[in-house]
Amino acid sequence: MSLGSMVRTLFQENFRVHSRSYHTLERLQRGREWLTLFLSGEDTERMSTLLYLDSSRRYILLDQPSPRIESPLRPGSEVFFIGRAAGVHAGLRCLAEGLHKWDGTDALQLRWPHAVYHLQRRSHFRVAVGSGEVGGLELQRRGKRSMRAECLDLSIGGMRVKVPSSDDTPLALNDWIDRLSFRIDGQVVHCAALVRFIHPLRALPNHPPARMLGLQFQQLQPRQEMQLQRYVNRRDRELVLDSRL
């Protein structure tokens, strides 16, 4: 399914909700949730985070998407993004206003969302992992030193991880990870992986620079898929219950 078809499938009128935009955006910002971003007329999936909400509800700012938007974004063009707000998959539609300087770098300025959707649940959705639930995460490429990483979220198809921005271990899109290993529910998973996106993270005081990687699992065994599916299902139920408290 192309991204255009997926957007049409997910952003249906029967999923639309009313008077929830500020509540939804506030949860996305407070949770520092990763957003999946789509531009109208393009077939590229981008990643971003929510930086700022205007108190008068006129506009929002998103971090510079990755991959970057190379051509000038036409003001008034539609932008779709998807995130997870307190256990619920939320989709938002905005109109672009252009680039805005934020903390010395470019940010994407959008008008306040004109439509919010609570999206239909899918079998292969991502879940944010619980603290310490995915341990011993390590990436190994042929001829390179192994790299430790922190898992941010996962599905049975892949995971998003945080790694140090080290010059001696450069990574590029579509790099092959010969061995991705991690421990989940007391079991160790070994597989290969592909790097599907790389997103530099904004530096925080007293924290070393880091990047977020999107990894697509390769050569998973059926028992490993079942193991990941059990974790995803259980973790999803926990998040949904937490959102109702």
Backbone torsions as a table, in degrees:
resi	resn	phi	psi	omega
1	MET	NA	129.8	177.0
2	SER	-71.1	162.6	179.0
3	LEU	-63.6	-36.2	177.6
4	GLY	-60.6	-42.3	178.3
5	SER	-66.8	-38.5	-179.6
6	MET	-65.1	-42.3	178.6
7	VAL	-61.5	-42.8	179.3
8	ARG	-64.3	-33.8	-179.8
9	THR	-71.6	-42.5	-175.0
10	LEU	-79.6	-41.1	-175.0
11	PHE	-90.0	67.8	179.5
12	GLN	-97.7	152.0	-175.5
13	GLU	-60.3	-33.8	-178.5
14	ASN	-71.3	-10.5	175.1
15	PHE	-95.6	-3.5	-174.4
16	ARG	-75.1	139.9	177.1
17	VAL	-121.0	165.2	-174.7
18	HIS	-123.0	146.8	174.1
19	SER	60.0	33.4	179.6
20	ARG	-122.5	5.8	-170.8
21	SER	-63.1	-47.2	-176.8
22	TYR	-66.0	-43.0	180.0
23	HIS	-59.7	-44.9	-179.1
24	THR	-66.2	-47.0	-179.1
25	LEU	-64.2	-39.3	179.3
26	GLU	-61.2	-40.4	178.2
27	ARG	-68.1	-38.9	177.6
28	LEU	-63.1	-41.0	-179.6
29	GLN	-71.1	-44.5	-177.4
30	ARG	-64.2	-37.0	-179.7
31	GLY	-85.1	0.2	-177.3
32	ARG	48.3	45.8	-176.5
33	GLU	-73.2	143.9	173.3
34	TRP	-79.3	138.3	-177.7
35	LEU	-111.9	139.8	172.1
36	THR	-97.1	122.9	-168.9
37	LEU	-114.3	137.6	177.1
38	PHE	-129.9	135.6	174.5
39	LEU	-100.9	139.8	179.7
40	SER	-58.9	131.5	177.6
41	GLY	86.0	-0.5	178.0
42	GLU	-114.9	161.1	179.7
43	ASP	-121.9	41.6	-179.6
44	THR	-120.7	132.7	175.7
45	GLU	-93.4	128.1	-179.6
46	ARG	-120.2	160.4	178.2
47	MET	-117.5	146.2	178.2
48	SER	-158.3	178.9	173.8
49	THR	-137.2	158.5	-179.3
50	LEU	-87.1	122.4	-176.8
51	LEU	-96.5	-41.5	-167.7
52	TYR	-152.7	140.6	173.3
53	LEU	-116.1	124.6	176.4
54	ASP	-72.0	127.6	-174.6
55	SER	-62.8	-24.9	178.0
56	SER	-87.0	3.3	177.7
57	ARG	61.9	39.9	177.1
58	ARG	-96.5	-34.1	-176.9
59	TYR	-156.3	167.1	173.6
60	ILE	-131.9	160.0	176.1
61	LEU	-120.5	131.0	173.4
62	LEU	-109.8	148.4	175.3
63	ASP	-62.0	153.7	178.3
64	GLN	-52.2	119.7	-176.4
65	PRO	-64.8	157.3	174.6
66	SER	-127.8	125.4	-3.0
67	PRO	-60.2	153.4	-178.7
68	ARG	-63.8	154.5	174.0
69	ILE	-86.2	106.8	-172.7
70	GLU	-79.1	-43.6	-178.9
71	SER	-87.2	149.7	-179.1
72	PRO	-56.3	134.3	-179.5
73	LEU	-82.6	123.1	-176.6
74	ARG	-69.8	122.7	177.4
75	PRO	-56.5	134.8	-178.6
76	GLY	92.1	-8.1	176.6
77	SER	-73.0	151.9	-173.5
78	GLU	-87.2	140.6	178.8
79	VAL	-125.2	131.7	177.5
80	PHE	-111.5	139.4	170.2
81	PHE	-144.5	151.5	-175.4
82	ILE	-124.9	135.3	175.5
83	GLY	-146.5	-179.4	-179.3
84	ARG	-120.5	112.9	-177.2
85	ALA	-108.5	105.9	177.8
86	ALA	52.6	47.4	173.5
87	GLY	90.6	-6.7	-178.0
88	VAL	-112.3	131.4	175.7
89	HIS	-74.0	119.0	-178.3
90	ALA	-116.0	136.1	174.8
91	GLY	-115.5	141.2	-179.1
92	LEU	-132.9	146.1	178.2
93	ARG	-119.5	130.6	-178.3
94	CYS	-135.3	168.0	170.6
95	LEU	-109.6	136.8	-177.3
96	ALA	-74.1	144.6	173.6
97	GLU	-116.2	-20.4	178.4
98	GLY	129.2	-166.6	-179.6
99	LEU	-91.5	148.7	-177.2
100	HIS	-138.0	138.0	178.5
101	LYS	-76.6	128.9	179.0
102	TRP	-139.1	115.5	178.3
103	ASP	55.2	37.8	175.0
104	GLY	86.0	-2.8	179.2
105	THR	-128.8	167.4	-179.2
106	ASP	-75.2	138.2	171.9
107	ALA	-127.7	154.9	-178.9
108	LEU	-92.1	119.4	-179.7
109	GLN	-96.4	126.8	179.7
110	LEU	-123.6	147.5	171.0
111	ARG	-64.5	158.0	178.9
112	TRP	-55.5	137.5	-175.7
113	PRO	-53.2	133.6	177.8
114	HIS	-97.0	-2.6	176.4
115	ALA	-156.4	137.8	178.8
116	VAL	-127.6	138.4	-176.9
117	TYR	-129.3	138.3	166.7
118	HIS	-99.2	110.5	-163.0
119	LEU	-81.7	151.6	176.5
120	GLN	-61.6	138.0	-177.6
121	ARG	-74.2	144.7	179.8
122	ARG	-122.4	159.3	-173.2
123	SER	-72.8	-24.7	-175.1
124	HIS	-112.3	37.3	179.3
125	PHE	-72.9	161.8	177.3
126	ARG	-88.2	151.5	173.0
127	VAL	-128.6	141.2	171.9
128	ALA	-69.8	133.4	-175.0
129	VAL	-82.9	149.8	175.6
130	GLY	-73.8	156.6	-178.7
131	SER	-57.8	123.2	177.3
132	GLY	76.1	3.4	-176.4
133	GLU	-80.5	-20.9	173.7
134	VAL	-119.1	104.5	-173.4
135	GLY	-115.2	168.4	175.9
136	GLY	59.0	31.4	-176.1
137	LEU	-73.9	124.5	-175.3
138	GLU	-143.5	138.4	178.3
139	LEU	-112.5	132.6	179.6
140	GLN	-130.1	121.8	173.8
141	ARG	-110.4	149.1	-177.8
142	ARG	-59.3	128.0	177.9
143	GLY	77.8	4.5	-179.4
144	LYS	-120.1	159.1	174.5
145	ARG	-69.6	147.9	177.8
146	SER	-66.9	154.1	-175.2
147	MET	-126.9	125.9	175.5
148	ARG	-80.7	149.3	-177.0
149	ALA	-146.1	165.7	176.7
150	GLU	-118.3	127.6	179.5
151	CYS	-79.5	130.9	177.5
152	LEU	-97.5	-45.4	175.1
153	ASP	-159.3	167.0	-178.4
154	LEU	-154.7	162.7	170.2
155	SER	-135.7	-176.3	177.4
156	ILE	-76.5	-6.0	179.2
157	GLY	-101.3	-15.1	-177.3
158	GLY	174.4	-174.0	179.4
159	MET	-149.7	159.1	171.9
160	ARG	-108.5	132.2	-174.7
161	VAL	-131.9	158.3	175.1
162	LYS	-110.0	129.8	179.2
163	VAL	-130.0	155.5	177.1
164	PRO	-65.4	148.0	174.9
165	SER	-85.2	79.0	-176.7
166	SER	-101.8	130.4	-177.7
167	ASP	-68.3	-22.9	-175.9
168	ASP	-86.2	-0.8	177.1
169	THR	-132.8	61.8	-177.5
170	PRO	-64.6	145.1	178.2
171	LEU	-125.8	150.8	178.9
172	ALA	-136.7	162.5	177.6
173	LEU	-57.7	140.2	178.3
174	ASN	69.1	13.2	171.4
175	ASP	-62.0	143.3	-180.0
176	TRP	-93.8	124.6	174.4
177	ILE	-96.0	111.5	-175.6
178	ASP	-65.7	-35.1	-177.0
179	ARG	-144.0	114.0	172.0
180	LEU	-110.1	122.2	-178.2
181	SER	-130.1	142.9	176.9
182	PHE	-160.8	164.1	-179.2
183	ARG	-114.7	131.9	-179.5
184	ILE	-145.0	132.6	-177.6
185	ASP	52.0	38.2	176.8
186	GLY	78.0	0.9	179.6
187	GLN	-114.8	147.1	179.1
188	VAL	-96.8	133.6	177.1
189	VAL	-110.7	129.2	173.5
190	HIS	-121.8	131.7	175.3
191	CYS	-160.7	178.0	170.7
192	ALA	-96.5	171.6	-179.4
193	ALA	-156.8	158.0	173.3
194	LEU	-114.5	141.3	175.1
195	VAL	-83.0	114.0	-175.9
196	ARG	-98.7	-24.0	171.0
197	PHE	-158.7	157.8	178.1
198	ILE	-132.3	126.9	-176.4
199	HIS	-130.7	115.5	177.3
200	PRO	-68.3	136.3	179.8
201	LEU	-94.2	144.5	178.2
202	ARG	-64.5	135.0	-177.9
203	ALA	-68.1	137.5	176.0
204	LEU	-111.4	149.5	179.7
205	PRO	-55.8	135.6	176.8
206	ASN	64.9	19.4	176.7
207	HIS	-124.5	136.1	178.0
208	PRO	-68.1	153.2	178.1
209	PRO	-61.2	146.8	-176.0
210	ALA	-145.7	165.9	176.8
211	ARG	-129.6	154.1	171.7
212	MET	-104.4	132.6	177.1
213	LEU	-113.4	141.1	168.0
214	GLY	-100.6	118.3	-177.2
215	LEU	-112.1	132.4	175.9
216	GLN	-104.5	121.7	-178.2
217	PHE	-63.3	142.8	175.3
218	GLN	-130.3	143.2	172.6
219	GLN	62.6	33.7	174.4
220	LEU	-70.0	138.8	174.0
221	GLN	-80.9	153.4	-178.9
222	PRO	-54.2	-39.9	-179.3
223	ARG	-66.4	-31.6	177.6
224	GLN	-71.0	-38.5	175.9
225	GLU	-60.7	-43.2	178.8
226	MET	-63.8	-40.4	178.9
227	GLN	-61.1	-45.8	178.8
228	LEU	-67.0	-38.9	180.0
229	GLN	-63.9	-39.0	177.6
230	ARG	-62.5	-43.3	179.8
231	TYR	-64.4	-47.0	-178.3
232	VAL	-59.2	-44.1	-179.8
233	ASN	-62.7	-45.3	-179.1
234	ARG	-65.5	-44.6	-178.8
235	ARG	-65.7	-36.7	178.0
236	ASP	-62.6	-42.7	178.3
237	ARG	-61.9	-40.2	178.7
238	GLU	-61.7	-43.5	-178.5
239	LEU	-66.9	-41.1	178.5
240	VAL	-62.9	-43.7	178.6
241	LEU	-63.1	-42.0	178.0
242	ASP	-60.3	-37.4	-177.5
243	SER	-68.8	-17.5	-178.9
244	ARG	-91.6	-8.7	-178.2
245	LEU	-67.9	NA	NA
